[in-house]
Amino acid sequence: MEGKEVRQKLLEIFGSQIKFNKNFDSSVIKLKESMLNDLIEWCKRCKENKELGSVPQKKEFKHLYIFFRKIASDTRVILIKEQNKDFIEITMDDHKAYDNARLKLGYKKNSYYGS
């Protein structure tokens, strides 16, 4: 599957308001077909409220609901939803970008050795 095809499937699940990070397509290329199908199924479960997410610790992000997923050894996904509203962003990137996003949202204290 190509990045364009995965994007289209996710747009069908979440709607046109969903945003993708700039490294999304390059991350898709690294994954096997079965991993991409697993990602799409996970996204469907998130949309149907069958997956557990969490509210970030930082006050400025308390209006969001966040889902995290490890896809491959160095590929992570963050799915962001506004509480009681739409899903607004999906980020698929390497572990370093994932840690930096978790740090920004208040899930980590330090981008390398934190919680």
N, C-alpha and C positions, 0 to 999 in steps of 0.2 A: 504494500500500500504506500502511496506517496503522501506527502504532507498535505497537498491540496484535497485529496480524497478524505483524509482523516479530519481535516478542518470542516469539510462539507457535512460529514456525519455528525460532528459535534455541534455545528450550527443547526442541524435538524433537531437535535436533542434539546439544546439550550435557547435557541433563537438568535436573531441577528445582533443582539446587544452584546454578546460574548466577545471578549478581546483575547488575542493570542500574543504571547511574547515574541520577540524578534528571533529567538533561536528555536522556535517551535518546529519548523520544517526540518532543520538540521538534526534535531533530536529524534524526529520521526524516522529519518533515514537510518539511524543507528539500530533501530528496534526490529525484532522479528515480527512476522505477521501475527503470530499467536499473542505476543505482548500487546500489539496494537488492538487486537480484538478484545483482550482483557481490559485495556484502558477504556475502550468504548462501553463495554458492559458495566464497568465501575462507574462511569459517568452517568449511565442510565439509572443505576441504583442510587446515586447521589441525588439525581433529579426527583426520584420517587421517594425520597426520604428513608431509604433503606440502609444508608451508610451513616456512620457517626462522624460528625465534624466537631468543631469547637469555636468558641468565641475568643479572639486574641486577648492577651493580657493588657496591652497598651490601651489607654483610655480613648485615643483618637481612632482606634479601629474596632471599638465595641459594637459598632453597627454592622459588622461583617460576621460571616460564618465561614470557617475555613476547613477544607478537606485536604489531607495529605496522602500521598501514595508513592511507594517505591515501585518502579516499573522494571528496572534492570539494575545491574551492579552500580552504575554511575548515572542513572536517569531517575529524576524525581518529578512528581507532578503536584502542583498546588492549584486547587480549584476554589475560587472565591465567590461567595454569594452574599448579597445584601440581605440582612435578616428580614424575613417575611416578604421578600421581593424576588428579583431575578438573579440568576447566576451572571456574574459580570466579567470574570477573567479566568483564564486557564494558562498556567505557566508550566512548561516542560523544559527542563534544563539539567545541567550537571549538578553534582553534589555541592560544589562551592556556591553556585547561584542559589540553590535551595537553602543552604545555611544562611546566606545573606538575607534572603527573604524572611526566614524564620526570625532572624535577629531584628529586622525592621518591624515585624509584627509583634514582637515581644515574647516569642516562644523560646529564644535563646538569650543568654547573657553575653556570650562572646562568640564570634563567628567561627572559632576553631576549637576552643576547649571549654565551652560553656555547658549549660544543662542540655 
